[in-house]
Amino acid sequence: MTLPVNAELDPGLYIVATPIGNLGDLSPRAAAVLQAADLIAVEDSRVTAKLLHHIGVKRPMAPYHDHNADAVRPGLVAQMGEKAVALVSDAGTPLISDPGYKLVRDARAAGHLVVTVPGPCAAIAALTLAGLPTDRFFFLGFLPAKAQARATAIQEVANIRATLILYESGPRLAACLRALADGLGDREAGVAREISKKFEECVTGTLSSLVERYENAPPKGEIVVIVGPPGEAPPATEADADAALREALTRLPPAKAAGEVAKALGLDRKQLYARAIAMKDER
């Protein structure tokens, strides 16, 4: 199923998204770029070779992954002056939890053309399946494997008012879900796996219910975890406002202290200013 290319590609870097499961998701434009590229930078040549075979294409490939990126990047960038270099990952959109942003940065710094050929992305696909808020989301990639580092990473995002998206492996899934429940509370969440493949599924529920489901039955396949945002914080009380004002007044004049507390607690600035003046007078 070789696709015709209307013209040769201009020299530069072409960031090409590839299927995350179903090979039918490769776009005609992506197939045409892979056919016309002078060189394809790949994460694993065996994986990309299967994709190229699917579209009836043979092109030169060069490995580009975490272990060799620093060494081979200068050579790839140098070739972009005369050649069309396509960048692919094993699955999905390059740079998303894969090496690549430094290649893009260096290609731009060298003045080369940089083109993106958009397509599948597991994080976005899972977000559409989970039925959780999509207006704001925060991608975490893979959490650290060690328990303490993982807990610290979770604590850093605990107050972000957005849906969280992260990647995980089957054997580590239950421990990851338990750490999320411990650090975030029992939020609504989803586990999506094998997206676009025959056994695609997305299981939703609370984090605790998902821990129970997967604790003794680790799933197979590529996994995306989606966690809903925190609930609305209770409105600040008068005592909360007074405590915040007292602290702010140790650093700031009344007007600025009132402004800072109003922004932090969502309260009326004028009322806080009057209270701040009264506190100053009480002193």
C-alpha positions, 0 to 999 in steps of 0.5 A: 500500500505504497502511497504516492508523494507529490514531491520530495520532502524538503530537508529538515526534521519531520516528527511523525506520530505512529499507531499505538496499536491498530496499524490502520490508525497511521494517517496517509500523510504520515505514511507518505512522509515515511516513504519519502524520508531520507532517514528515519530515526527510530526507538527500535528498528524492529518495531518500526520495520513492522510498520514500514512493512505494513505500508510497503516501504523500506527506508534507512533507519538510525537508532535514537533512544535514551541510551544513545541520544546524546551521542547521535544527536549532533550527527542527525542534526547535521544531516538535516541540512541536506536530508529529510529526517523523520523521527518516530517512537515505537508507538504514538507521538514522539517526545511524549514520554520518549526522547526527542525534545532535545533533537527538536531544540537543536534542529531549530537552533541550527535553523532547520525546518521542523514539521510535525505530522500529528496522530495517535497519542495514548495519553489523549486517547485514554483521556477521551475514554475515561469520562473525567474532566477534560478542560484541564489536564496534567501529564506526568509520564511514568512515576518513579519506581521507588516508593518514597520518590513516587510519594514525593512526586504525587504530593507535588501534584496533589493540589493541581486542579486538573485531571492527571494522566500517567503511564504505568506497567502492569506489574506496578499498577496496583502499587501505583494506584495505592500510592495515588490513593494515599497521596490524593485521596479516594478520587475518581479514576480510570485505567485504560489499556490496549487502546485501539487493539482487540482487547481495549478496555477502560475501567473506571471507579474510585482509586480504592476500587481500582486497587482492589481490582488489580491488586491480585490480577495485574493486567497486560498491555500498555496502561494509562492511568487517569485521575480526576481533579481534587474536589472543591475546597470548602470556603474559607472561614473567618478564622482562616482569613484572620490567621492568613491576614496575621501572617501576611501582616508580618511581611506586608502593609495592610493593602498588600496583605489584604490583596494576597489573602483575597487572592489565596482564599477567594474572599472580598479584598475590601472587607479583608483590608478593613479587617487588616486595618483593625488588626493593625490598630489592635496592636 
